[in-house]
Amino acid sequence: MREPWHPAADDIKLAEIMHALADPVRLEILARLARSEGENCGEIGSGIDVHKSTMSHHYRVLREAGVTLTTMDGRSRLVRLRRDDLNTRFPGLLDSVLNALR
């Protein structure tokens, strides 16, 4: 398997982040990732009542918007937030969204 594509930190766009976060399932994924240092795709999605292919779509939207970073670990995919990149590019945005979810 090849590594998934991610935008460079300088190429992350606010409109794409906002689009990615405009879905309740993706907001739930964001909240779960914020409470961890990264999780396997299967673990993040446990308890969210959507089909596996739909979860894959949500992971892709978050990754391609620059919200998450997905790395390969053998056959598993580890997903984590791009906190540093997001805070550098858009200071306070991630914290504001996470605070609004509480």
N, C-alpha and C positions, 0 to 999 in steps of 0.2 A: 504494500500500500504506500502511496505517496503522501507526503505532508499536505494538509489542506492549505488553500490560499488565504492569506490575510492581507488587508491593506497596510501599507507602511504607516507609522504613527502620524507623519505629516499629511497623509492623504485621507485621514479620517474626517468625515464631513458631518456637521451638526444635523443636517436634514436627514441623513441616513440613520444616524443614531436615534433621532426622534421617531422616524418611521419604524425602526426595529422595536422601540419601546412602546409603540402604540397598540400592542396586543397583550391581553391579560396573561396568556400562557408565557409569553416571553418575559413579562414582568415577574412572574412567579419564578422562572428560571434565574433571572437576575437576582432576586431576593435570596434564593437558595445558594447561589454561587457567592454572594456577599458574605454568607455565614461560614464559608470554607476557604481553603487554600486552593481548591480545585477538586473536581469530582469526575468520575467516569460518567459518560453519557447516560448509561443505564441507571445509575444511581440518582442522578439529578431528576430524571423523568419519572421515577417511581412515585406513585400516588397522584400523578397528573393524568387525568382521564382523557387522553388523546391517543390515537393510533401511533405506532412506532415510526411510520413514515412521516407523519405530521410532526412528531418531535424532531426528526432529522431536519425537516424544513425549518423549524424554529431555530435550531442550533446553527444552521447555515446562515439564516438572516442575521442573527446576532454576530456571528463570526465575520461575515462580509461587510457588516456595518462598522466593524472595529471595536465592538463591545467586548467580545470574548476572544481568547486565544485557545486554539485546539492543538494539542500535541499528541503524537503517536507514542504509545508505550506497548510495544509488541502488537497485538491485535486490538488493543483497547485505545480509546480516545479519551484523553484527559482534557477537560474544559475548565478554564479559569477566566476571571475578569481581567481585563487589561487596565487595571486601576491606574498604574503610573502613566501610561500613555494617555488615558482619558483625562486624568487630572492635569497633565501638562498641557494638553490641547484645549481643554474646556474646564478650567478650574471650578470646582464646586458642583459641577453638573451631576456627577454620579452620586455624591452625598445628598444632594437635593432630591433626586429621584428616590433613593433608598429611604430617606427620611419621610417622604410622602407615602411610601408603602407601609410604614409602621402604623 
